[in-house]
Amino acid sequence: MKYKQNWNLENIFPGGYDSPQANARLKELNQDLGTLATELAALDLAKDVPAYHGLSDYLKHRETDINGLMELNVFWTAHQSADFNNTAIGPKLAQVSEAFSTFKDLEISFGKKLAEINDDDFKTLIALPDFKEIAFNLTEDRKLAAEQLDEKSESIINKLAIDGFTGWSTHYDTIASQISVPYTDDNGKTQTLSAGQALNQLTGAPDNNTRKNIMSAYEKAWGSQEAVVGDTLNHLAGFRLQNYKLHGTDDFLKHPLELNRMSRQTLKAMWNVVEANKGMFIPYMDRKAALLGKQTYDWQDQTAPIMVDGYESKAIDYDHAADFIVANFRKFSPKMADLAQTAFDNQWIEVEDRPGKQPGGYMEEIPERQESRIFLTYTGTPDDASSVAHEIGHAFHYSVVKDLPEMRRSYAMNVAETASTFAELVVADANVKSATSVGEKINLLDTKMNNPVAMFMNIRARYLFETNFYKERLNGQVTPERMDALMLAAQKWAFSNHLGTYHPHFWASKLHFYIDEIPFYNFPYTFGYLFSLGIYAKAQASGGNFEDQYIALLRDTANMSTEDLAKKHLGVDLTKPDFWQSGADLVKKDIDEFLKLSDDLVH
Ligand SMILES: [Zn+2]
């Protein structure tokens, strides 16, 4: 093997998860947060310009502490992902969370201090050389702080949120970990699957019956727990809405849009284009059903592999996938290729296929070392290879902003998915081009369709459900039966009423509805996908200087509103349909090719 399949965490802190250095670092940071608090208390920004020197020192100190906390958080999260049943790591992460909560209180009080500065002085301040780089971020903090309650009230809310809000999110994890899905296969053998195992099978099993049977068992399993899951979602949303109300608003989209630095018009323009183009998926769904040998396209067929033309997808070994990724990145950006090579060579990536690992994948930045670590499980499918590319895309994004202050590195979820999806597109297209038979090409094109199917229909259904659920939750608790009905209606609308069977308990089975930190964990995905399609189109059109333009865009992702970012770097207006339509057109091209190539197979 050319590349090691395990990551190196020892060079972050040596000695495994219970590293004495990591433990000591946490202790040190906790003490240091006390010093930071004292420095902040002494900072009187409303007084005069001389106080700004103090601000500069405070920000440097803040940077050290937040980087330190992030590094510890990643270190223990990484150990936990790689050894999922190790219960000794949870308490360490809880300690980091507590330190983060202390830090969060400081951030609120910092914002308050910014809000106290009068407009003219603030203008002077952000023009000073020390603060120019973070002028946008300070302005944003100041504006948000002005809308906050007094420090004491905000601190009380934060403390009560530990058990009253975040607690519901972790409670959901507990419920999900106890779900068991009894499943009887065609040979009459009954086995009990965990929710994760069942999900893997129902989204990826090549056999139609297996997917169908697991799907109905999965629906039933979540249905049997709908009372407790329904309570969980009601309380999580109830806390959130009450918190919004305390801050003077019933508008549950205000905070999600602010987090993503995007306007309501942009969101509307994007969904309008998705709605206007949803018809193009109907022939695709019909064709895929036919290729699968089925009458209807069902919920569980969205990512099902098709095996046409006697073609069976062959496993790609990790070394080959890695070299393929590097080579194809190089066609767009040598720097992106070099970063990928570094990640493979220096053991930044954990991909080994073994039991005891957390499902899913992610990239995390290691701010003190200015490196990344990537977690996933590689089994050899084309989908796995594109997941590796996806996570390296995230790592590339971090690598081009790693020298910037933390505020300039905290880009929102919608643009965070840009570099990753772009990387995925590069590899998916190269994959399709490298196909050696029609059968292989059809299969790879279909794999490539997984993204648009998710972004235009599946995620749209989640968004529609969540919007309607929150609307009704404003007036009181929503029953599980009602949530089923809302989810079914959302799926029917998003999938053009074209599925044979639906997944009404999706509101219970999908973790994303239960994430406490980020509300509406859905539309930013669709945004990021379509946004990166626009960049990809530009990359193909521009001769030579794409790399510099791309890096300039990524460096600005936490430096302006999303609308300004698109205007400055792509020359497009996100509040108008044109840009979004050009993304939809690229999807249409793939659908047309898929239909053309597979025509002979079904007629
Ligand atoms: Zn991602």
Boltz pocket constraint, residues with backbone or C-beta under 6 A from the ligand:
constraints:
  - pocket:
      binder: B
      contacts: [[A, 390], [A, 394], [A, 416], [A, 417], [A, 420]]
      max_distance: 6.0
